[in-house]
Amino acid sequence: MKYKKKTKYRKILKKINKYLTDLTTLLTNIFVFAVVSGLLFNDPFGVISSVSLLISNISDNGIAGLISLLVIVFYYRK
């Protein structure tokens, strides 16, 4: 009985993981599209200005901002 419950929960967790992976991939593609369209069409969505504001905020925070940026980059490369 316990084995069937574990198998059922694993199937549910695999489905949830698949949906979250697909959602993350979709959002990444939308972000890339927004950045490219911002470069080509004078930033209609405001993504380029938001990214530059984020980078300027990180540079204002010094080493703590740099470390947090590196953590984010390493997380997404994983």
Secondary structure, DSSP 8 states (H G I E B T S, - for coil): -HHHHHHHHHHHHHHHHHHHHHHHHHHHHHHHHHHHHHHHTT-SSSHHHHHHHHHHHHHHTTHHHHHHHHHHHHHHH-
